Amino acid sequence: MIESPEALPTLSTPAVSNWLLGCSALVFGIIVVGGVTRLTESGLSITEWKPFTGTIPPLTRDDWMEEFEKYKATPEFKLLNHRITLDEFKSIFYMEYGHRVLGRLIGLVYVLPFAYLLSTRRLTRSLTLPLTGFSLLLGFQGFLGWYMVKSGLEESLMETPNAVPRVSQYRLAAHLGAALALYCGMLGTAFAIRSDSAWAKGTSMKTHKHVMALNEFVKTSVGRRFRAVAIGLLGLVFVTALSGAFVAGLDAGLLYNEFPMMGDNLVPPTNELFSPLYAKKADGSDLWWRNILENPTTVQFNHRCLAITTYLSTTALFLTTRFSPALRQSLPALTRTAVTASFHMVNLQLALGISTLLYLVPTPLAAMHQAGSVLLLSCFVGLLSSLRRPGMAAQVWKRATVAQTGGTKKAT
C-alpha cells in the first residue's frame, strides 16, 4: 500500500535548510565582528544594555556628549583613554554598536521564521527541540554579552594595582563558546535537512549513492572508529578555539612573538609557566589552574600546544584516508572530500596563527585567524554530517517514494 502525502510525517524542505544556512552565516559574521571589536578595544564604549531602545544610536551632538560622559566614568577611559577625542570615541562606539545591532538582527531573522514554521507545522518533529534550543541560546547570548562587558566596567579595577581595563577572559570564552555552539548546531542541522530531503525524495543521485555507501561503511569497525575520531577532532578544534578566547582576553598574543621557540627554548621556564604570583590561596592549591587560565604565558603555551595537536591530528586523519587500504576502499566520496577540505583549512589556519603571532597581532590578520577557526569548525561539522545516516522521517518518505515509483512502473 502506497502512503498518501497526508499520511507521511512532516519532512522539512530545503527552504528550511537555506534559512538555517543564512542564520549560521550571520552568526559567523558576528563572531568575526566580535573579534574585531575586541581587537580594536571597542567593546567597553557602550556602558549600558538597552535591548530595545539601544537600537537607535546617538543622533545629535548632545546625544553624543551624553554617551561620551558615560564613557568618561569608566576605568578604561580613566586608565587608558583619558586623551580620547569625541571623534575617536565615535569610531569605537560604532564598532560596538554594529556588533550589538547585528546580534539583534540575528534574533529577528531566526525567531520570526521559526515561529512561523512551528505554528504551521512545517518542521520535522525531531527538529522542534533543537531549534527551540537555538532560540533560547540566542536570547542567552544577549545577556551573556552584557555580562561580559560589565566585567570590564567594574570600579574595582581602579583599586587593583597594574590593572588593565578589559573584560573577564572567562566571560569572553563563555560568550565565544556559546556562539560557536550555536553556529555548529545551525550549520549541522541545515546540512542534515538538505541531505534528508534530497535522499528521501530522490532528487539527487549523488546523495543517493553517498547514503548507500555510508550505510555499508558505518557497519564496519573501521567506519565506527573513523566516526569516533572525527567527533574527537571536532571537540579538539572547538577547545582550541576557546583557548584562543583566553589568549585574546589576556592579550597573551603580545608575548613571545616568535615561533616555534618561546624565548630560548620550545617551552618557557617552569617558574614562569606556574608562577606563584597567580595563586590566591595561602596553601597554593589553586596554583595550577589559575596559571593555566590566568597567566598569559601559560595561556599562550597551551594555545600553541592545542593548535599543533589539532594540526598533526588532522594531517594524520588526511594521510590515513589516502594510504589506509581499508579506508581507501570503503570511505564514501563525500566524506573523503570533507577530510580533504579540513586538511587544507588546518594548513591555512596554522599559517594565519603563526603570522598573527610574528607580526604582533595586527587586526586584519587576527580577524582572519578567528574567522579561520570558525571555517575549520565548519569543515569538521561537514565531515560529521557526511557520516550521518538519514533520519526516521526521511526513511519513511524514502520507502513511500520507492513504493510509488514501483507502482508507477507497473502501471505503465
Order of alpha helices (4+ residues) and beta strands (2+ residues): alpha-alpha-alpha-alpha-alpha-alpha-alpha-alpha-alpha-alpha-alpha-alpha-alpha-alpha-alpha
